[in-house]
Every structure is written in structure tokens, then in C-alpha cells.
Amino acid sequence: MLYSFIFRVFLSRLDAEQAHHLGMFALRLAGSLGLTKLMRKKDSVKIQVMGLEFYGPFGVAAGFDKNAVAVIPLGEIGFSHVEVGTITALPQPGNEKPRLFRLKDDRALINRMGFNNDGAEVVSKRLAQLRTSSERLPIIGVNIGKSKVVELEDAVADYQMSARLLAPYADYLAVNVSSPNTPGLRALQETKALKPILETVMKESLGKPVLVKIAPDLVDEDIIAVCELANRLGLAGLIATNTTISRAGLTSKGVEEMGSGGLSGAPLNARSLEVLKLIRKHVAKDFVVISVGGVETKDQVQQRLEAGANLVQGYTGFIYYGPFWARRLN
């Protein structure tokens, strides 16, 4: 209730990106003061996925901690795994501001951040420092994407550079070809373009699990094609789904004025669940599916697990439900 009051009275009046930076500052400060350790559950259930030990099934999706600066406190407040990024081979500032918008009536966000991040070399050094820490770390996934200035025909080498720099410090790698905010990126979801990228990342992965993240806007036939490709390549799994370009069913005012970008949050719940069920029909039993999109409650996490998800992720719910959200869900 306290967070709801703070969000309604203060945070919701700030620009959405400013509020995010303020929240990250508060999280890191609380972590440095040892306050987030007080939130850690002592009786977390351990589960095994991809040969890794997770303290619960629920983690934070890529996009929240883009530069791996809050991994430890995010784990301490209840996320079993933290997928950092999206990280590109080259550092980039992202798209012009404003680029993050709240849809409070829909409990959703629209973002066109554009993979703003410090670049693979800088983040790899940050992750290397984390790995030498004596702190208990959550499972760290590293989500990699294409640098904006790199042409599509050069995407394989770009992903290769990121994978080579980051794989030593990742528990798993996630290949992002599904953000709507990098021009042309979603074309890489076509299996002909996707195959060489995944093969290259797998070669650079040092044996770490490699997953690919897909969009909810793919038609079912294309999702099945990605499943078949993943099966052939021996990919560890799929992450489903990224944000959507659809605006169907929204009730918030001023959506058109917010412009382009990916929609996340509660409106994605139904489609994300559909995609999960479709994937599970077309992959082996031991193939990993991480389900993300519109998850807000414990019942929804349980629903995803019963539908075949091995792990579940969230992001937007964190904005609307506050710092105790992950702990409640796990």
C-alpha cells in the first residue's frame, strides 16, 4: 500500500524514464547500505533449469537492468534470475527522448528505448567484477542485440563480438532479434537470417545455454518455424515474448500521441500465454521455455508453469507493484 501511494502521488508524475533512473538509484543505494539483504527470503525453493540452480522460477526480464549495475540487489529483493541488457557490441545512446511512456489504466508501458547501453566491452568488465564478488548472485542471463549502426548483412559478426566478450560471465545467453525499436531487427527472426546468428553465438558461448527471444507479433506459422530451427540447432530454449507493436484493446488516453514503440505489461498476458502453449507443442520436453509478457500475479506465474514454462519473467509489473513484487511471486 505504501508503494501504491508513493507511485500515485510522486513517481507517476515524473517522466517515466526519470522515474526509472530514480528507482534504479534507490535500489542500488539500498543494496550498498545492506537494506535489500533484509528482503531476501531464507526459505526459497531451488529449481534446476538448464543445469543451473534458480531460487524460484520468477526473474526480471531484459530491459530493466540494461548495464548490469543492479544485479545483486535485484536478486536480494526476490528475483531468481536477472537478464541484463539488451547489450550491443558497440555502445549506443538509444533513441531520442521521450522514449518511455506509462499507460496507467492498462498497467502497461510503451518504450522505444533503442538498446541504450554501455556496450559489450564495458559491461563484460562489470560482469567480471560481479563474478569475483563474495555476494550470492542470482542467475545472470545476458541478452545481446544488434548494434544500430551495423547493417543487417553484418549482423552475424556483430552478435559474435558480443557473445565472445560476454559469454565468459553469463550463466546463459539470450539472442534478441525481436525488439521493434532497432530498424530492421525483426527481419532477423526469419529462419534463413536467424540460423547463422544462432550458430555463431552457440560457437562463442563456451558451452553456456543459448536461447532466442521472439516477438508476440509473429504469426503462428513463423513461431513454429523458429521452434523447428531451434530443435535442429540444439538450442537450449526460447524466450517468449518480447514487446508488441499492437495497440489492440487499450483503454488509456493519448496512446496515439505516444508514437511508436513496444508495448509491455498486462495487455500482453493472453497472447504471451498463447505463444507459450504453441511453442510447447512443437519442442521437446527438455527444451526450455522462459515465458514473459503480462505476468502480474502468483496465479499467472502458476498458470505459465502449468502451461509448460520452465521459468517466468516480468518487468512492467515491477513498475506498478513495487519492490516486494518479485518476492511475493516467487
C-alpha positions as CSV (number, residue, x, y, z in Angstrom):
1,M,0.0,0.0,0.0
2,L,2.9,2.4,0.8
3,Y,4.4,1.8,-2.7
4,S,1.0,2.4,-4.3
5,F,0.7,5.7,-2.5
6,I,4.3,6.7,-3.5
7,F,3.7,5.7,-7.1
8,R,0.4,7.5,-7.4
9,V,1.5,10.7,-5.6
10,F,5.1,11.1,-6.7
11,L,6.6,8.6,-9.2
12,S,3.7,8.7,-11.7
13,R,4.1,12.4,-12.0
14,L,7.7,12.1,-13.1
15,D,8.7,11.4,-16.7
16,A,8.7,7.6,-17.0
17,E,12.4,7.3,-17.8
18,Q,13.4,9.7,-15.0
19,A,11.3,7.6,-12.6
20,H,13.1,4.5,-13.8
21,H,16.5,6.1,-13.2
22,L,15.4,7.3,-9.7
23,G,14.2,3.8,-8.9
24,M,17.5,2.3,-10.0
25,F,19.4,4.8,-7.9
26,A,17.2,3.9,-4.9
27,L,17.7,0.2,-5.5
28,R,21.5,0.5,-5.8
29,L,21.6,2.7,-2.7
30,A,19.6,0.3,-0.7
31,G,21.8,-2.5,-1.9
32,S,25.0,-0.6,-0.8
33,L,23.5,0.0,2.6
34,G,22.6,-3.7,3.0
35,L,18.9,-2.9,3.1
36,T,18.0,-5.3,0.3
37,K,19.6,-8.2,2.1
38,L,16.8,-7.8,4.7
39,M,14.3,-8.6,2.0
40,R,15.9,-11.9,0.9
41,K,13.8,-15.0,1.6
42,K,15.5,-17.6,3.7
43,D,13.3,-20.5,2.5
44,S,13.4,-20.0,-1.2
45,V,12.8,-23.2,-3.2
46,K,15.6,-24.2,-5.5
47,I,14.8,-25.5,-9.0
48,Q,17.1,-26.8,-11.7
49,V,16.8,-25.5,-15.3
50,M,19.5,-25.7,-18.0
51,G,21.8,-27.3,-15.4
52,L,21.6,-24.1,-13.3
53,E,20.1,-23.7,-9.8
54,F,17.5,-21.0,-9.5
55,Y,15.9,-19.7,-6.3
56,G,12.4,-19.9,-7.6
57,P,11.0,-19.6,-11.2
58,F,10.5,-15.9,-11.4
59,G,13.1,-13.4,-12.7
60,V,13.4,-10.0,-14.1
61,A,13.3,-9.6,-17.9
62,A,15.8,-7.8,-20.0
63,G,15.4,-4.1,-20.3
64,F,15.3,-3.3,-16.6
65,D,19.0,-3.5,-15.8
66,K,20.5,-2.7,-19.2
67,N,24.1,-2.3,-18.0
68,A,24.4,-4.9,-15.2
69,V,24.6,-2.3,-12.5
70,A,21.9,-3.7,-10.0
71,V,22.2,-7.4,-10.3
72,I,22.9,-8.1,-6.7
73,P,20.1,-6.0,-5.2
74,L,17.6,-7.3,-7.8
75,G,18.5,-10.8,-6.6
76,E,18.2,-9.8,-3.0
77,I,14.7,-8.4,-3.4
78,G,13.4,-11.6,-4.8
79,F,14.2,-12.2,-8.5
80,S,15.7,-15.7,-9.0
81,H,17.5,-14.5,-12.2
82,V,18.4,-11.2,-13.8
83,E,18.5,-11.0,-17.5
84,V,20.8,-8.0,-18.2
85,G,20.7,-6.0,-21.4
86,T,19.9,-5.8,-24.2
87,I,23.7,-5.3,-24.7
88,T,25.1,-4.4,-28.1
89,A,28.7,-4.9,-29.4
90,L,29.0,-1.1,-29.7
91,P,28.0,1.4,-27.0
92,Q,25.0,3.4,-28.1
93,P,22.8,6.1,-26.6
94,G,19.5,4.8,-27.9
95,N,16.7,6.7,-29.5
96,E,15.7,10.3,-28.9
97,K,13.7,11.2,-25.7
98,P,11.0,10.9,-24.7
99,R,11.0,7.2,-25.3
100,L,9.3,5.6,-22.4
101,F,5.6,6.1,-21.6
102,R,3.2,4.8,-18.9
103,L,-0.3,3.6,-19.7
104,K,-1.6,3.5,-16.1
105,D,-5.1,2.5,-16.9
106,D,-3.8,-0.6,-18.7
107,R,-0.9,-1.3,-16.3
108,A,1.4,-1.1,-19.3
109,L,4.4,0.7,-20.8
110,I,5.4,1.8,-24.3
111,N,9.1,2.0,-25.0
112,R,11.3,2.9,-27.9
113,M,14.5,3.0,-25.9
114,G,16.6,1.6,-28.8
115,F,19.0,-0.6,-26.9
116,N,20.7,2.3,-25.0
117,N,23.6,0.6,-23.2
118,D,27.4,0.9,-22.4
119,G,28.4,-1.7,-25.0
120,A,29.7,-5.3,-24.6
121,E,33.3,-4.4,-23.6
122,V,32.3,-2.2,-20.7
123,V,29.5,-4.5,-19.5
124,S,31.8,-7.5,-19.7
125,K,34.2,-5.9,-17.3
126,R,31.3,-5.1,-14.9
127,L,30.2,-8.7,-15.0
128,A,33.7,-9.9,-14.4
129,Q,33.8,-7.8,-11.2
130,L,30.5,-9.4,-10.2
131,R,31.9,-12.9,-10.7
132,T,34.7,-12.1,-8.2
133,S,32.2,-10.9,-5.6
134,S,31.7,-12.8,-2.4
135,E,28.0,-12.0,-2.6
136,R,25.4,-14.6,-3.5
137,L,24.4,-13.9,-7.1
138,P,21.2,-14.6,-8.8
139,I,21.4,-16.5,-12.1
140,I,22.7,-13.9,-14.7
141,G,21.3,-14.1,-18.2
142,V,23.0,-11.8,-20.8
143,N,20.7,-10.6,-23.5
144,I,22.5,-9.4,-26.7
145,G,21.2,-7.5,-29.7
146,K,22.4,-5.9,-32.9
147,S,24.2,-2.5,-32.8
148,K,22.1,0.1,-34.6
149,V,24.8,1.3,-36.9
150,V,25.6,-2.2,-38.1
151,E,23.9,-3.2,-41.3
152,L,21.7,-6.3,-41.3
153,E,24.1,-8.2,-43.6
154,D,26.8,-7.7,-41.0
155,A,24.7,-8.8,-38.0
156,V,26.4,-12.2,-37.6
157,A,29.8,-10.6,-36.8
158,D,28.1,-8.1,-34.5
159,Y,26.4,-10.7,-32.4
160,Q,29.6,-12.8,-32.5
161,M,31.6,-9.9,-30.9
162,S,29.0,-9.5,-28.1
163,A,28.9,-13.2,-27.4
164,R,32.7,-13.5,-27.3
165,L,33.0,-10.7,-24.8
166,L,30.1,-11.6,-22.6
167,A,29.8,-15.4,-22.6
168,P,32.6,-15.9,-20.0
169,Y,30.5,-14.1,-17.4
170,A,27.0,-15.3,-18.4
171,D,25.0,-18.2,-17.0
172,Y,23.1,-18.1,-20.2
173,L,22.9,-16.0,-23.4
174,A,19.7,-14.7,-24.9
175,V,19.7,-13.6,-28.5
176,N,17.4,-10.7,-29.1
177,V,16.1,-10.4,-32.6
178,S,12.6,-9.2,-31.6
179,S,12.8,-5.7,-30.4
180,P,10.7,-3.3,-32.5
181,N,12.9,-0.4,-31.7
182,T,16.0,-1.2,-33.9
183,P,15.3,-0.7,-37.6
184,G,15.0,-4.0,-39.4
185,L,15.9,-6.1,-36.4
186,R,12.7,-8.2,-36.5
187,A,13.6,-9.3,-40.0
188,L,16.3,-11.4,-38.3
189,Q,13.6,-13.6,-36.9
190,E,13.2,-15.2,-40.3
191,T,14.8,-18.6,-40.1
192,K,17.2,-18.0,-43.0
193,A,18.6,-14.9,-41.3
194,L,18.4,-16.3,-37.8
195,K,20.2,-19.6,-38.4
196,P,23.8,-18.2,-38.9
197,I,23.4,-15.8,-36.0
198,L,22.4,-18.6,-33.6
199,E,25.1,-20.9,-34.9
200,T,27.8,-18.2,-34.4
201,V,26.6,-17.3,-30.9
202,M,26.5,-21.0,-29.9
203,K,30.1,-21.4,-31.1
204,E,31.1,-18.4,-28.9
205,S,29.0,-19.5,-25.9
206,L,31.7,-21.6,-24.2
207,G,29.0,-24.2,-23.8
208,K,26.6,-21.9,-21.9
209,P,22.9,-22.3,-22.8
210,V,21.8,-20.1,-25.7
211,L,18.2,-19.0,-26.1
212,V,16.5,-16.8,-28.6
213,K,13.8,-14.2,-27.7
214,I,10.9,-13.8,-30.1
215,A,8.1,-11.3,-30.7
216,P,4.4,-11.9,-29.9
217,D,3.6,-10.4,-33.3
218,L,4.9,-13.4,-35.3
219,V,2.2,-15.4,-36.9
220,D,1.9,-19.0,-35.6
221,E,3.5,-20.5,-38.7
222,D,6.6,-18.4,-38.2
223,I,6.7,-19.3,-34.5
224,I,6.6,-23.0,-35.4
225,A,9.4,-22.4,-38.0
226,V,11.6,-20.9,-35.2
227,C,10.8,-23.9,-33.0
228,E,11.9,-26.3,-35.8
229,L,15.1,-24.3,-36.3
230,A,15.8,-24.3,-32.6
231,N,15.3,-28.1,-32.5
232,R,17.7,-28.6,-35.4
233,L,20.4,-26.5,-33.9
234,G,20.2,-27.9,-30.4
235,L,19.3,-24.5,-28.9
236,A,18.7,-24.6,-25.2
237,G,15.4,-22.7,-25.4
238,L,13.2,-19.8,-26.4
239,I,12.1,-16.7,-24.5
240,A,8.6,-15.8,-25.4
241,T,7.7,-13.0,-25.7
242,N,9.2,-9.6,-26.3
243,T,7.0,-6.4,-26.5
244,T,4.3,-6.0,-29.1
245,I,3.6,-3.3,-31.7
246,S,-0.1,-4.0,-31.3
247,R,-2.3,-1.4,-29.6
248,A,-5.5,-3.5,-29.6
249,G,-7.8,-3.3,-26.6
250,L,-6.0,-0.4,-24.8
251,T,-8.1,2.0,-22.7
252,S,-5.6,4.6,-21.7
253,K,-5.9,8.0,-23.3
254,G,-3.3,9.6,-25.6
255,V,-1.8,6.4,-26.9
256,E,-1.5,7.7,-30.4
257,E,0.4,10.7,-29.3
258,M,3.0,8.4,-27.6
259,G,4.0,7.2,-31.0
260,S,5.8,4.0,-32.0
261,G,7.4,1.5,-29.7
262,G,7.0,-1.8,-28.0
263,L,4.0,-2.3,-25.6
264,S,4.6,-4.3,-22.4
265,G,2.5,-5.1,-19.4
266,A,-0.9,-6.6,-18.7
267,P,-2.3,-6.3,-22.3
268,L,0.3,-9.0,-23.4
269,N,-0.9,-11.7,-21.0
270,A,-3.3,-13.5,-23.3
271,R,-1.0,-13.5,-26.4
272,S,2.1,-14.5,-24.4
273,L,0.3,-17.4,-22.9
274,E,-0.9,-18.5,-26.4
275,V,2.6,-18.4,-27.7
276,L,3.9,-20.4,-24.8
277,K,1.3,-23.1,-25.4
278,L,2.1,-23.2,-29.1
279,I,5.8,-23.5,-28.5
280,R,5.4,-26.3,-26.0
281,K,3.5,-28.3,-28.7
282,H,6.5,-28.1,-31.1
283,V,9.5,-28.6,-28.9
284,A,10.9,-31.5,-26.9
285,K,10.1,-32.0,-23.3
286,D,13.6,-31.0,-22.2
287,F,13.6,-27.8,-24.3
288,V,13.5,-24.7,-22.1
289,V,10.8,-22.0,-22.5
290,I,11.0,-18.8,-20.5
291,S,7.6,-17.1,-20.5
292,V,7.4,-13.4,-20.3
293,G,4.7,-10.8,-21.1
294,G,1.8,-9.5,-18.9
295,V,2.6,-11.5,-15.8
296,E,1.5,-9.7,-12.6
297,T,0.2,-12.3,-10.1
298,K,1.2,-15.6,-8.4
299,D,-1.7,-17.2,-10.1
300,Q,-0.4,-16.1,-13.5
301,V,3.1,-17.4,-12.7
302,Q,1.5,-20.7,-11.8
303,Q,-0.6,-20.7,-15.0
304,R,2.6,-20.3,-17.1
305,L,4.3,-23.1,-15.3
306,E,1.4,-25.4,-15.8
307,A,1.3,-24.4,-19.4
308,G,4.8,-25.6,-19.9
309,A,7.1,-22.7,-18.9
310,N,10.3,-23.7,-17.1
311,L,10.9,-20.1,-15.9
312,V,8.8,-16.9,-15.9
313,Q,9.9,-13.3,-16.2
314,G,8.4,-9.9,-15.6
315,Y,9.4,-6.2,-15.8
316,T,6.4,-3.9,-16.2
317,G,4.7,-5.3,-13.1
318,F,7.7,-4.2,-11.1
319,I,6.9,-0.6,-12.0
320,Y,3.3,-0.9,-10.9
321,Y,3.6,-3.2,-7.9
322,G,6.9,-2.2,-6.3
323,P,9.9,-3.7,-4.6
324,F,8.2,-6.6,-2.9
325,W,6.5,-7.9,-6.0
326,A,9.2,-10.5,-7.1
327,R,9.4,-11.9,-3.6
328,R,5.6,-12.4,-3.4
329,L,5.6,-14.1,-6.8
330,N,8.5,-16.4,-6.1
